[in-house]
Amino acid sequence: MRLIDEIQCGNIICGVAKNKVDIEAAEKLRYDMLLMDFNTENTNTNATDKSEYDDICEHLIAIDTDTNEVVGTYRVLASNKLPKGKMWVTEHEFDISNLRNCGEGIVELSRAVVHTDYRNGSVIKMLWKALFNYAVKYNIRYLFGTASYHGVDKSKYTNSFAWLNDKYLVDDALSCSPIEHTVAFGNSYDLEKAKDETPSLIKGYLAMGSKVTKGAYIDYEFGSIDVLTILDLKNVSRVFERIIK
């Protein structure tokens, strides 16, 4: 098999990348479809999205076997693989002390992206199924990470933030808060506007059973407003159960 713990549906295979070429293709996909999507000023001479975290994380990828191209990816870092003294990516934006100290296995998700030609739902569902398999393998309970709104104008998303505040806040025991550049959540919202304002990926996480922590972080460098999502795999929705079967 080309991938570790490979699964397949039609012409799409999904699993953990095990060679440098596939990881570099995932980093290139992230640059083209994620960095440039949020902020075209995030250019670099290598035209790739690579950081120090790529060398310590594992990379879940989806490959179209007809074209041999990487068409989707998640970067994942399990608690038992985080080097001692190393911060999670999320900790550059949020205080996650409660999550760190929960006594359960946790996995950080970052750099989620699907190629624009494959955003019909099938590839992301394959990635989510692979994530579940990964979590089971490493005895993980919580999946967490930031999810982004486009741009840094918080006024565009007031209904969405208030909706999250009303319906989707995580329990106090796992509450985490942005460390700076904070966006406070309001209370009043129009439901239809809230749904329209909420990015599809975040709505997907909510449908799976994810919760969010109160408050968002404005990432001026990346060009986004980020919320922290947490999925308890012991309390997932029927939507997620259908995906992973």
C-alpha positions in Angstrom: 0.0 0.0 0.0 1.1 3.5 -0.8 -0.3 4.9 2.5 -0.3 3.8 6.1 -3.7 2.4 7.2 -5.0 3.0 3.7 -8.7 3.2 2.9 -10.3 3.5 -0.5 -13.5 4.6 -2.1 -13.6 4.6 -5.9 -10.5 6.4 -7.3 -9.7 8.1 -3.9 -7.3 6.5 -1.4 -6.7 8.0 2.0 -4.3 7.4 4.9 -1.1 8.6 6.5 1.6 9.6 4.1 4.8 7.7 4.4 7.1 9.2 1.8 8.6 12.6 1.3 7.2 13.2 -2.1 3.6 12.8 -0.9 4.2 15.1 2.1 5.7 17.7 -0.2 2.7 17.5 -2.5 0.4 18.1 0.6 2.5 21.1 1.5 2.2 22.4 -2.0 -1.6 21.8 -2.0 -1.9 23.8 1.3 0.0 26.7 -0.3 -2.1 26.8 -3.4 -5.5 26.2 -1.9 -5.2 27.5 1.7 -2.6 30.2 2.1 -3.3 31.9 -1.2 -7.1 31.6 -0.6 -6.9 33.5 2.7 -4.2 36.0 1.9 -2.3 36.4 -1.4 0.4 38.2 0.4 1.5 34.9 2.1 3.8 34.2 -0.8 7.2 32.6 -0.5 9.9 31.8 -3.0 9.4 28.1 -2.7 5.6 28.3 -3.2 5.1 25.8 -0.5 3.5 25.8 3.0 6.1 24.2 5.1 7.0 24.8 8.8 8.9 23.2 11.6 5.7 21.4 12.5 5.6 19.4 9.3 8.6 17.4 10.5 7.0 16.3 13.8 3.4 15.9 12.6 1.9 13.1 10.6 0.1 13.9 7.3 -3.3 12.4 6.5 -3.7 12.7 2.7 -6.2 11.8 0.0 -4.9 10.8 -3.4 -6.7 10.6 -6.7 -5.4 7.4 -8.2 -6.4 8.4 -11.7 -4.2 11.5 -11.7 -1.7 10.4 -8.9 -2.3 13.8 -7.3 -2.8 14.7 -3.6 -6.2 16.3 -3.4 -6.8 16.6 0.3 -4.9 16.7 3.5 -4.9 17.1 7.3 -1.8 17.6 9.4 -2.2 15.7 12.7 -0.2 15.6 15.9 -1.2 13.2 18.7 -0.4 14.0 22.3 2.0 11.0 22.6 4.0 12.3 19.7 4.3 15.9 20.8 8.0 16.5 21.8 8.6 17.5 25.4 8.5 21.3 25.8 7.0 21.9 22.4 3.9 24.0 22.0 0.9 22.8 19.9 0.2 25.0 16.9 -3.1 26.0 18.5 -1.2 27.4 21.6 0.1 30.3 19.5 -3.5 31.5 19.6 -5.4 29.9 22.5 -4.7 28.9 26.1 -5.5 25.2 26.0 -4.4 24.3 29.5 -7.7 22.6 30.3 -7.4 20.4 27.2 -3.8 19.6 27.9 -4.6 18.5 31.4 -7.8 16.6 30.7 -6.1 13.2 31.2 -7.2 11.8 27.8 -5.5 11.2 24.5 -5.8 14.3 22.3 -4.9 15.0 18.6 -4.4 18.4 17.1 -5.7 18.9 13.6 -4.2 21.7 11.4 -3.9 22.8 7.8 -7.1 21.1 6.6 -7.6 21.6 2.9 -9.3 19.9 -0.1 -8.5 20.8 -3.7 -11.3 23.0 -5.2 -12.1 20.4 -7.8 -12.9 17.9 -5.1 -15.1 19.8 -2.8 -18.2 17.8 -3.4 -18.0 16.2 0.1 -16.6 12.8 -0.7 -12.9 13.6 -0.1 -13.5 15.4 3.2 -15.6 12.5 4.4 -12.8 10.1 3.5 -10.4 12.3 5.5 -12.8 12.3 8.5 -13.1 8.5 8.3 -9.3 8.2 8.2 -9.1 10.6 11.2 -11.4 8.4 13.2 -9.3 5.3 12.4 -6.2 7.2 13.5 -7.9 8.2 16.7 -8.9 4.6 17.5 -5.4 3.4 16.7 -3.8 5.8 19.2 -6.6 5.7 21.9 -7.6 9.3 21.3 -10.7 10.9 22.8 -10.5 14.5 21.7 -9.8 16.0 18.3 -9.1 19.7 18.4 -7.8 22.6 16.3 -8.6 26.0 14.9 -11.1 26.5 12.1 -11.1 29.8 10.1 -13.4 32.5 8.9 -12.1 34.4 5.8 -10.6 37.8 6.5 -10.2 39.8 9.7 -13.4 41.9 9.7 -15.3 40.5 12.7 -18.4 42.5 11.8 -19.1 40.1 9.0 -19.7 37.2 11.3 -21.6 38.6 14.4 -24.6 36.3 13.8 -22.4 33.2 13.4 -20.4 34.0 16.6 -23.6 34.5 18.6 -25.1 31.3 17.2 -22.0 29.4 18.3 -22.2 31.1 21.7 -25.8 30.0 22.1 -25.7 26.4 20.8 -22.2 25.1 20.6 -20.0 26.1 23.5 -17.9 23.4 25.0 -18.3 22.4 28.7 -16.4 24.6 31.2 -14.1 21.7 32.0 -12.5 22.0 28.5 -13.0 25.7 28.1 -10.1 27.5 26.3 -9.7 31.2 25.5 -7.8 33.2 22.9 -4.6 34.7 24.2 -4.9 38.0 22.3 -6.6 39.7 19.3 -9.8 38.5 20.9 -13.2 38.5 19.3 -16.0 38.4 21.9 -19.2 36.4 21.1 -22.5 38.2 21.3 -25.9 36.8 22.2 -28.3 38.1 19.5 -28.5 36.5 16.0 -30.6 35.7 13.0 -30.4 32.0 12.5 -30.4 32.1 8.6 -27.8 34.8 8.6 -25.7 32.8 11.1 -25.7 29.7 9.0 -24.8 31.8 5.9 -21.9 33.5 7.7 -20.5 30.2 9.0 -17.9 28.5 6.8 -18.8 25.0 5.4 -16.0 23.3 7.2 -17.1 24.7 10.6 -20.7 23.7 9.9 -19.4 20.2 9.1 -17.6 20.1 12.4 -20.7 21.2 14.3 -22.8 18.5 12.5 -20.3 15.9 13.6 -20.8 16.9 17.2 -17.9 19.4 17.7 -18.1 22.2 20.2 -16.3 25.5 20.2 -14.6 27.5 23.0 -15.8 31.0 23.8 -14.2 33.7 21.8 -12.2 33.9 18.6 -8.7 34.9 17.6 -7.9 37.3 14.8 -4.9 36.1 12.8 -3.8 39.2 11.0 -0.8 37.5 9.4 -2.7 34.6 7.9 -5.8 36.7 7.2 -8.4 34.9 9.2 -10.5 34.8 12.3 -10.1 31.5 14.1 -12.3 29.5 16.5 -11.1 26.5 18.5 -13.2 23.4 17.8 -13.2 20.3 20.0 -14.7 16.9 19.1 -15.3 14.4 21.8 -15.2 11.0 20.1 -17.3 9.5 23.0 -20.1 11.9 22.1 -20.3 12.1 18.3 -23.4 12.8 16.3 -25.2 10.4 14.0 -23.9 12.4 11.1 -20.3 11.5 12.1 -21.3 7.9 12.8 -22.7 7.5 9.3 -19.5 8.9 7.8 -17.1 6.6 9.6 -19.1 3.4 9.0 
